[in-house]
Amino acid sequence: MRFLTFLFSTGFGLLIMTAGCRSPINAKTWTRYHNAGIRAEEREDFLPAKQEYYRAYWIAQSGNLGPAAEAKALYDWARVTGYLGNYEEAELGFTNTLGVIQRGRGEADKLLSPTLCELARLFHDTQQFTKAVPIFKQAQNVLEQAGAPEMDPMGFAIFLDDYAESLRAAGLSSEATAITERSKAIREAHQGETPKRKPRRYAQSLVNREPTRANPPSSAGIKLLPINTKTKRQTLVGGSKTRNACRHLKSLTQTSAHKHFSCQSNLTNSNHRFSLKNEGNVFKHT
């Protein structure tokens, strides 16, 4: 599994290098940071993994590597943030990943179904069932279109089981029964098979749970804003103090990794935030 993920990341870096006029140096830097995040995650060292994925994300933005590199790093950052128990930050990370995918005009579409599945699983595992249901529905539609039931039937059955549990917990018993019956039929038709990937659950005890901030962000949560496209420098909001994003990146340590998205850049020319809306099975941003 480690070898396959390393090949994926390396191939992703090569794809970035050959796209348009993007700098090969920045692409190699992105790959180095992203591979370091993969290695840390495989050791279940989620704090350093979070830091490395953030660095890859920052390089993707500041180096103009495009929406695929940006979305991939942010998606991985959101996952490990959730594994560390910071569910609100993880939700915002996945939400913003969907925004990047939508703005990417097809460049990052391969990440749509994984991001929807992870966001739905995050809501399900943290018992936010009413929020999970519409995301599960969208994820199911995307998975069906991509042929997931045929490519990984047992993995799709696990997905359906989670979906059914959320439906039932949200009081939608008839819909839950229909989804459960479909999962049962898939399992009976593929007895002896195993899922290609076993999902990691979010709600579980963690030895290395991320420390709680002494001065936590407001209850509204940390908001990630789009990059300033003219300056290629990052715009983040979430605290009362402001600082340059480059200086913030250099100061990162494992113990302060939870502060990644808690600063505000000096460059704040954009005021719109991405939010998740279910409009005809298409994610919109406002």
Phi, psi and chi 1 to 4 in degrees:
 res  aa     phi    psi   chi1   chi2   chi3   chi4
   1 MET       -  -41.8 -178.6   65.9 -179.6      -
   2 ARG   -62.6  -42.0  176.2  176.5  178.1  178.4
   3 PHE   -62.2  -41.0  179.1   70.0      -      -
   4 LEU   -67.3  -42.0  -68.8  176.2      -      -
   5 THR   -67.5  -34.4   53.8      -      -      -
   6 PHE   -65.2  -43.1  179.1   81.8      -      -
   7 LEU   -63.1  -39.0  -76.9  179.0      -      -
   8 PHE   -61.5  -47.0  173.9   80.2      -      -
   9 SER   -65.3  -41.3 -178.9      -      -      -
  10 THR   -63.7  -44.6  -57.4      -      -      -
  11 GLY   -62.6  -36.9      -      -      -      -
  12 PHE   -63.0  -41.3 -154.5   89.0      -      -
  13 GLY   -63.9  -41.0      -      -      -      -
  14 LEU   -64.1  -37.1  -69.1  173.1      -      -
  15 LEU   -63.7  -41.3  177.1   62.3      -      -
  16 ILE   -63.4  -42.0  -66.1  167.8      -      -
  17 MET   -62.1  -31.3  -70.0  172.3   62.7      -
  18 THR   -94.2    2.0   56.6      -      -      -
  19 ALA   -93.0  114.7      -      -      -      -
  20 GLY    60.7 -138.0      -      -      -      -
  21 CYS  -105.5   26.6  -61.0      -      -      -
  22 ARG   -74.2  140.0  -67.7  159.1 -170.1  169.1
  23 SER   -66.0  127.6  166.1      -      -      -
  24 PRO   -61.9  -32.5  -21.4   32.4      -      -
  25 ILE   -65.7  -46.3  -64.5  175.9      -      -
  26 ASN   -63.6  -38.4  -71.4  -24.4      -      -
  27 ALA   -64.4  -41.5      -      -      -      -
  28 LYS   -65.7  -38.0  -71.4 -179.9  179.8  178.2
  29 THR   -64.3  -43.3  -57.2      -      -      -
  30 TRP   -57.8  -46.3 -178.1   94.0      -      -
  31 THR   -62.9  -40.6  -59.2      -      -      -
  32 ARG   -62.9  -46.4 -175.5  170.9   71.8 -109.1
  33 TYR   -65.4  -42.9  -73.9  148.9      -      -
  34 HIS   -66.9  -41.1 -167.6  -98.9      -      -
  35 ASN   -63.5  -36.9  -74.8  -18.1      -      -
  36 ALA   -63.8  -37.7      -      -      -      -
  37 GLY   -65.0  -40.6      -      -      -      -
  38 ILE   -61.1  -46.8  -69.9  173.7      -      -
  39 ARG   -62.8  -42.1  -71.1 -168.8  -67.8  -90.6
  40 ALA   -65.2  -40.2      -      -      -      -
  41 GLU   -65.3  -38.6 -176.3  179.1  -10.4      -
  42 GLU   -66.5  -25.2  -72.1  175.4  -17.1      -
  43 ARG   -84.5   -2.3  -61.3 -168.5  -56.5  -92.9
  44 GLU    62.6   29.7  -62.2 -166.5   -7.6      -
  45 ASP   -93.4   81.2  -69.2  -22.2      -      -
  46 PHE   -74.4  -28.8  -63.2  125.9      -      -
  47 LEU   -64.4  -52.5  -79.0  171.1      -      -
  48 PRO   -65.0  -31.3   16.1  -28.1      -      -
  49 ALA   -62.0  -42.5      -      -      -      -
  50 LYS   -61.2  -41.4  179.1  178.4  178.1  178.9
  51 GLN   -64.4  -44.7  178.9  178.8   -5.3      -
  52 GLU   -67.8  -39.2  -62.4  -62.7  -18.2      -
  53 TYR   -65.4  -37.3  -72.1  141.8      -      -
  54 TYR   -62.5  -42.8  174.0   81.1      -      -
  55 ARG   -60.8  -41.5  -74.5  172.4  168.1  165.5
  56 ALA   -63.0  -41.1      -      -      -      -
  57 TYR   -62.1  -44.4  169.1   70.3      -      -
  58 TRP   -64.7  -40.9 -171.4   88.4      -      -
  59 ILE   -63.6  -39.1  -73.4  -66.5      -      -
  60 ALA   -60.5  -40.2      -      -      -      -
  61 GLN   -74.3  -55.3  -75.6 -163.0  -34.7      -
  62 SER   -67.9  -28.3   62.7      -      -      -
  63 GLY   -93.0    3.8      -      -      -      -
  64 ASN    55.2   48.3 -167.9   28.6      -      -
  65 LEU   -85.2   -6.0  -65.5 -179.0      -      -
  66 GLY   100.9  166.9      -      -      -      -
  67 PRO   -65.8  -29.2   20.1  -31.5      -      -
  68 ALA   -65.4  -47.1      -      -      -      -
  69 ALA   -66.8  -41.0      -      -      -      -
  70 GLU   -64.0  -46.8 -175.9  179.3  -19.2      -
  71 ALA   -65.7  -41.1      -      -      -      -
  72 LYS   -62.8  -46.2  176.2   58.0  177.4  167.7
  73 ALA   -66.3  -40.0      -      -      -      -
  74 LEU   -69.4  -37.6 -175.8   54.2      -      -
  75 TYR   -60.6  -46.3  162.0   80.7      -      -
  76 ASP   -67.8  -38.3  -71.6  -33.0      -      -
  77 TRP   -59.0  -43.8 -180.0   91.9      -      -
  78 ALA   -64.4  -40.1      -      -      -      -
  79 ARG   -60.4  -54.0  -75.2 -170.1  -56.1   99.0
  80 VAL   -68.8  -28.2  -64.1      -      -      -
  81 THR   -62.3  -41.6  -63.9      -      -      -
  82 GLY   -66.2  -38.8      -      -      -      -
  83 TYR   -62.3  -28.9  -59.2  155.1      -      -
  84 LEU   -80.7   -3.3  -73.7  162.7      -      -
  85 GLY    93.1    3.4      -      -      -      -
  86 ASN   -92.1   78.5  -76.2  -12.2      -      -
  87 TYR   -70.7  -35.7  -55.6  131.9      -      -
  88 GLU   -66.4  -44.3 -176.4  176.8  -76.0      -
  89 GLU   -63.9  -39.5  -76.0 -170.4   49.0      -
  90 ALA   -62.9  -43.1      -      -      -      -
  91 GLU   -58.8  -45.0  176.0 -174.3  -12.8      -
  92 LEU   -64.9  -36.4  -72.1  165.4      -      -
  93 GLY   -63.0  -45.2      -      -      -      -
  94 PHE   -66.4  -40.5  -72.1  131.1      -      -
  95 THR   -60.2  -44.2  -59.8      -      -      -
  96 ASN   -70.9  -30.4  -79.2  -78.1      -      -
  97 THR   -61.1  -42.5  -58.7      -      -      -
  98 LEU   -63.0  -35.4  -68.7  168.4      -      -
  99 GLY   -64.4  -42.2      -      -      -      -
 100 VAL   -63.2  -42.6  173.6      -      -      -
 101 ILE   -60.5  -44.2  -66.7  168.9      -      -
 102 GLN   -65.5  -40.3 -173.2  178.1   47.3      -
 103 ARG   -72.3  -18.7  -61.9 -163.6  -47.7  -87.6
 104 GLY   -74.5   -9.8      -      -      -      -
 105 ARG    52.8   47.0  -62.1 -179.0  178.5 -179.8
 106 GLY    99.5  -17.4      -      -      -      -
 107 GLU   -68.1  -28.3  -73.3 -168.4   42.1      -
 108 ALA  -119.5   19.9      -      -      -      -
 109 ASP   -63.7  -23.9  -77.3   -1.7      -      -
 110 LYS   -62.7  -20.8  -71.7 -176.4  178.4 -179.6
 111 LEU   -90.1   -2.2  -82.0  172.8      -      -
 112 LEU   -63.8  -52.4  179.7   57.4      -      -
 113 SER   -66.3  -42.7   59.4      -      -      -
 114 PRO   -60.3  -38.9  -23.2   33.2      -      -
 115 THR   -68.2  -43.5  -55.5      -      -      -
 116 LEU   -61.9  -42.5  -71.3  171.0      -      -
 117 CYS   -63.4  -43.5  -72.3      -      -      -
 118 GLU   -67.7  -39.9  -70.0  -64.9  -24.5      -
 119 LEU   -65.0  -42.4 -179.9   58.0      -      -
 120 ALA   -62.4  -42.9      -      -      -      -
 121 ARG   -65.0  -38.2 -172.4  177.3  -61.4  116.6
 122 LEU   -60.1  -47.6  174.2   68.8      -      -
 123 PHE   -63.3  -42.3  -73.3  146.9      -      -
 124 HIS   -63.2  -48.7  172.7   78.3      -      -
 125 ASP   -66.9  -26.8  -72.5   -4.8      -      -
 126 THR   -99.2   15.5   55.5      -      -      -
 127 GLN    61.8   32.7  -60.4 -176.2   -2.3      -
 128 GLN   -99.6   67.3  -59.0  178.7   73.1      -
 129 PHE   -68.4  -37.5  -59.2  114.2      -      -
 130 THR   -67.3  -28.7   56.7      -      -      -
 131 LYS   -79.2  -29.5  -66.3  173.2   72.0  173.2
 132 ALA   -71.1  -38.5      -      -      -      -
 133 VAL   -56.9  -52.6  166.0      -      -      -
 134 PRO   -65.0  -29.1   21.2  -32.0      -      -
 135 ILE   -72.9  -40.2  -49.5  -57.9      -      -
 136 PHE   -58.3  -41.7  -89.7  120.2      -      -
 137 LYS   -62.3  -45.8 -178.6  175.6  178.6   58.1
 138 GLN   -64.9  -41.9  -74.1 -159.1  -79.4      -
 139 ALA   -61.9  -41.1      -      -      -      -
 140 GLN   -60.7  -44.2 -178.5 -175.1    5.4      -
 141 ASN   -60.1  -43.7  -69.0  -22.2      -      -
 142 VAL   -67.6  -42.0  175.2      -      -      -
 143 LEU   -63.3  -40.9  -71.9  170.2      -      -
 144 GLU   -61.8  -44.4  -61.5  -95.4   16.9      -
 145 GLN   -64.8  -31.2  -67.5  171.9   10.3      -
 146 ALA   -85.0   -4.2      -      -      -      -
 147 GLY    81.0   22.9      -      -      -      -
 148 ALA   -60.0  -37.9      -      -      -      -
 149 PRO   -59.8  -28.8  -25.0   35.2      -      -
 150 GLU   -88.2  -37.9  -66.6   74.6   32.9      -
 151 MET   -74.9  -36.2  -67.8 -172.9  -66.5      -
 152 ASP  -145.0   73.3 -174.7   13.2      -      -
 153 PRO   -60.7  -39.6   18.6  -30.5      -      -
 154 MET   -72.5  -34.5  -63.5  -54.8  -70.8      -
 155 GLY   -65.0  -38.9      -      -      -      -
 156 PHE   -66.7  -35.4 -172.2   66.8      -      -
 157 ALA   -64.5  -39.8      -      -      -      -
 158 ILE   -61.2  -43.5  -67.5  173.9      -      -
 159 PHE   -57.9  -45.7  166.8   85.6      -      -
 160 LEU   -64.2  -36.1  -68.0  177.6      -      -
 161 ASP   -61.6  -44.0  -70.4  -19.7      -      -
 162 ASP   -63.5  -42.2  -72.3  -16.1      -      -
 163 TYR   -59.6  -45.6 -174.0   10.4      -      -
 164 ALA   -62.8  -40.5      -      -      -      -
 165 GLU   -62.8  -41.6  -72.5 -179.9   16.7      -
 166 SER   -66.1  -41.1  -77.9      -      -      -
 167 LEU   -60.0  -44.8  -75.9  165.7      -      -
 168 ARG   -64.6  -43.0 -165.3  168.3  -69.3  107.9
 169 ALA   -67.6  -26.5      -      -      -      -
 170 ALA   -86.2    3.0      -      -      -      -
 171 GLY    87.2   15.2      -      -      -      -
 172 LEU  -106.4   70.0  -57.6  170.6      -      -
 173 SER   -68.3  -38.9   56.5      -      -      -
 174 SER   -65.7  -42.3   58.8      -      -      -
 175 GLU   -64.5  -38.2  -68.4   90.8  -25.5      -
 176 ALA   -63.0  -41.2      -      -      -      -
 177 THR   -62.1  -42.3  -60.8      -      -      -
 178 ALA   -63.3  -41.9      -      -      -      -
 179 ILE   -68.4  -39.0  -64.9  -65.2      -      -
 180 THR   -63.1  -41.7  -61.0      -      -      -
 181 GLU   -63.3  -37.6  -71.6  -60.2  -41.8      -
 182 ARG   -68.4  -41.7 -175.6  172.6 -178.5 -164.6
 183 SER   -60.7  -41.1  173.5      -      -      -
 184 LYS   -62.9  -41.6 -178.0  179.4  178.1 -179.2
 185 ALA   -64.2  -39.4      -      -      -      -
 186 ILE   -64.1  -43.9  -68.5  173.1      -      -
 187 ARG   -64.4  -39.9  -68.0  177.8 -176.7  -81.0
 188 GLU   -66.8  -34.3  -70.4  177.4   -9.4      -
 189 ALA   -78.3  -15.1      -      -      -      -
 190 HIS  -130.7   42.7  -62.8  -86.5      -      -
 191 GLN   -61.0  138.2  -68.1 -175.7   18.1      -
 192 GLY    90.1  -13.6      -      -      -      -
 193 GLU   -85.2  158.3  -64.0 -175.3   23.6      -
 194 THR  -123.6  155.0   57.8      -      -      -
 195 PRO   -67.8  148.9   23.5  -33.0      -      -
 196 LYS   -69.1  -27.6  -68.5 -176.2  177.9  179.6
 197 ARG  -145.2  125.5  176.2 -177.6  174.4  -86.9
 198 LYS   -88.7  120.6 -174.4  177.3 -179.7 -179.8
 199 PRO   -68.8  143.4   25.0  -34.0      -      -
 200 ARG   -83.7  134.1  180.0 -176.0  -69.5  -85.6
 201 ARG   -85.1  150.2  -48.3  -49.4  -54.2 -160.1
 202 TYR   -87.6  -41.1  -73.7   98.1      -      -
 203 ALA   -87.7   89.4      -      -      -      -
 204 GLN  -153.0  155.2   57.2 -173.0    8.4      -
 205 SER   -69.9  136.0   60.8      -      -      -
 206 LEU  -124.1  130.1  -66.7  171.0      -      -
 207 VAL   -66.4  -38.5  175.0      -      -      -
 208 ASN  -105.1   43.2   58.2  -18.5      -      -
 209 ARG   -57.6  140.4  177.0  176.5  -70.5  -85.3
 210 GLU   -66.8  137.3 -167.3  165.7   17.2      -
 211 PRO   -61.4  149.9  -19.6   30.8      -      -
 212 THR   -78.3  138.4  -58.0      -      -      -
 213 ARG   -69.0  141.7  -68.7 -171.5   58.9  179.2
 214 ALA   -64.4  -38.9      -      -      -      -
 215 ASN  -121.2   85.6  -63.3  -54.2      -      -
 216 PRO   -66.2  158.3   24.7  -33.3      -      -
 217 PRO   -67.4  169.8   23.8  -33.2      -      -
 218 SER   -63.8  163.1   65.7      -      -      -
 219 SER   -64.3  -18.7   58.8      -      -      -
 220 ALA   -70.6  -16.7      -      -      -      -
 221 GLY    94.7  168.5      -      -      -      -
 222 ILE   -83.3  132.2  -59.4  169.5      -      -
 223 LYS  -112.0  130.9  -56.1  -64.9 -177.3 -177.3
 224 LEU  -103.0  122.9  174.6   62.6      -      -
 225 LEU  -100.3  158.6  -61.4 -176.5      -      -
 226 PRO   -64.0  157.4  -18.8   30.6      -      -
 227 ILE   -70.3  150.6 -171.6  172.4      -      -
 228 ASN   -72.5  107.4  179.1  -22.2      -      -
 229 THR   -69.8  -18.5   56.1      -      -      -
 230 LYS   -79.9  -38.0  -67.4 -177.0  179.4  180.0
 231 THR  -100.6  -13.9   61.7      -      -      -
 232 LYS    59.2   32.3  -54.9  -58.3  179.8 -171.1
 233 ARG  -118.9  153.2  -62.4  175.7   73.0 -177.2
 234 GLN   -82.4  142.6 -166.0  164.7    6.3      -
 235 THR  -118.1  114.6  -55.6      -      -      -
 236 LEU  -127.4  146.3  -55.9  172.2      -      -
 237 VAL  -131.1  158.4  -58.0      -      -      -
 238 GLY   155.1   -6.2      -      -      -      -
 239 GLY  -139.4  174.3      -      -      -      -
 240 SER   -82.2  -22.0   58.8      -      -      -
 241 LYS   -95.2  153.1  -62.9 -179.6 -179.9 -180.0
 242 THR  -117.4  147.8   62.4      -      -      -
 243 ARG  -158.1  160.1   59.6  175.8   63.3   88.9
 244 ASN   -69.8  136.8 -176.4  -82.0      -      -
 245 ALA   -65.5  -33.1      -      -      -      -
 246 CYS   -64.3  -46.3  -62.4      -      -      -
 247 ARG   -63.7  -37.3 -176.9  173.1   59.2 -170.3
 248 HIS   -63.1  -42.9  174.7   67.2      -      -
 249 LEU   -60.5  -43.0  177.5   65.9      -      -
 250 LYS   -66.0  -25.0  -67.5  177.9 -178.3  178.0
 251 SER   -88.7    0.9   67.9      -      -      -
 252 LEU   -65.8  140.1  -68.0  176.0      -      -
 253 THR  -135.7  170.1   64.2      -      -      -
 254 GLN   -60.5  -40.3  -72.6 -170.7   19.6      -
 255 THR   -74.5  -17.2   56.4      -      -      -
 256 SER  -111.8   17.3   65.2      -      -      -
 257 ALA   -63.1  -25.7      -      -      -      -
 258 HIS   -72.2   -4.7   55.9  -73.2      -      -
 259 LYS   -92.8    6.4  -61.1  179.1 -178.7  178.7
 260 HIS   -50.3  -46.4  -75.7  174.3      -      -
 261 PHE  -108.0   30.1  -74.5  171.6      -      -
 262 SER  -107.6    3.9   63.7      -      -      -
 263 CYS  -105.2  167.9   69.6      -      -      -
 264 GLN  -123.4  128.4  178.9  175.1  -12.4      -
 265 SER   -72.1  158.7  170.6      -      -      -
 266 ASN   -68.8  -17.3  -64.6  -31.0      -      -
 267 LEU  -101.3  102.4  -54.2  171.2      -      -
 268 THR  -128.7   61.2   55.1      -      -      -
 269 ASN   -90.0   -1.1   67.4  -30.5      -      -
 270 SER  -119.9  133.1  177.0      -      -      -
 271 ASN  -115.4   -3.4  -66.8  -41.2      -      -
 272 HIS   -90.6  143.1   66.5  -76.5      -      -
 273 ARG  -114.1  150.6  -66.6  177.7  172.6   84.8
 274 PHE   -87.7  135.8  -75.1   95.8      -      -
 275 SER  -135.3  160.5   60.2      -      -      -
 276 LEU   -97.4  124.6 -151.3   56.0      -      -
 277 LYS  -132.7  138.8  -71.5 -172.3  176.3 -179.0
 278 ASN   -97.6   95.8 -174.8    6.9      -      -
 279 GLU  -123.4   96.5  -61.4 -179.4    4.0      -
 280 GLY    61.6   39.8      -      -      -      -
 281 ASN    62.5   27.6  -67.1  -30.5      -      -
 282 VAL  -129.2  131.9  177.1      -      -      -
 283 PHE   -78.9  129.0  -79.8   99.0      -      -
 284 LYS  -110.4  159.3  -55.0  -74.9 -174.6 -179.4
 285 HIS  -125.3  150.3   68.6  -92.7      -      -
 286 THR  -125.1      -   58.0      -      -      -
